[in-house]
Amino acid sequence: MGDEVILLDFWRSIFGMRVRIALAEKGVKYEYKEEDLGNKSPLLLEMNPIHKKIPVLIHNGKPICESLIIVQYIDEVWNSKSALLPSDPYERAQARFWADYIDKKVYDAGRKVWPRKGDEMEASKKEFIEVYKVLEEELGDKPYFGGETFGYVDLALIPFYCWFYAYGTIGNVSLEAECPKLIAWAKRCMQKESVAKSLPDQRKIYGYVLEMKKKRFGSE
Ligand SMILES: N[C@@H](CCC(=O)N[C@@H](CS)C(=O)NCC(=O)O)C(=O)O
């Protein structure tokens, strides 16, 4: 009997996108279940009783939670294809360090850019660009963060790309001008089928952000 793999997810979750990319990289077939986060399913509450968050991977009935932990699990279980983490322990530690930086810095920096006004917005923009510039420096002239092939750090970061259009249009922060190497990297990643099919369209995200902004600040 084959593996039963279920992913509890939500379309615009960057955390869920990581798992979708990892499963696509490995060629794992799975059932996708979209969650309504305003009305969580009994399955989600049962499978992630601690955080009650998506994504959750359910492998043969057993849940794995937290996107980066899920990606590491996928890499270990389906290990005959497309290694995501480096085999060298030091390189592996570095990859984990950068994925952790992305979770600690990039996510919050992005959240601060759009739902603010005036001076507060300017300070957030500066911080946002600084966070990405650190990553641009780490990337250097390599095609991918790990070197020649797409891997763990690329997978942790690339989902943020589908928010870039919204950041640029609403927050007026152009990463294209500030971080050209990073943008070239993102476009390189988007050439990969595993990535392209796992990320929603940038304009769909933009539409969602506009709606949220309207709800918070009215329609000015
Ligand atoms: N650290 C978690 C974050 C997951 C997360 O924040 N999921 C959000 C959706 S993007 C969620 O399920 N939110 C529902 C809630 O907070 O009630 C991961 O990496 O998986």
The ligand as a Gaussian input file, in Angstrom:
#p B3LYP/6-31G(d) Opt

LIG

0 1
 N        5.544000      28.893000      12.384000
 C        4.433000      28.338000      11.677000
 C        3.495000      29.459000      11.262000
 C        2.181000      28.957000      10.683000
 C        1.141000      30.056000      10.604000
 O        1.335000      31.171000      11.119000
 N       -0.004000      29.719000       9.994000
 C       -1.094000      30.674000       9.917000
 C       -1.522000      30.905000       8.477000
 S       -0.272000      31.725000       7.566000
 C       -2.309000      30.107000      10.658000
 O       -2.613000      28.949000      10.581000
 N       -3.012000      30.977000      11.375000
 C       -4.213000      30.628000      12.054000
 C       -4.255000      31.161000      13.453000
 O       -3.270000      31.799000      13.883000
 O       -5.262000      30.980000      14.111000
 C        4.944000      27.540000      10.479000
 O        6.078000      27.773000      10.047000
 O        4.232000      26.642000      10.015000

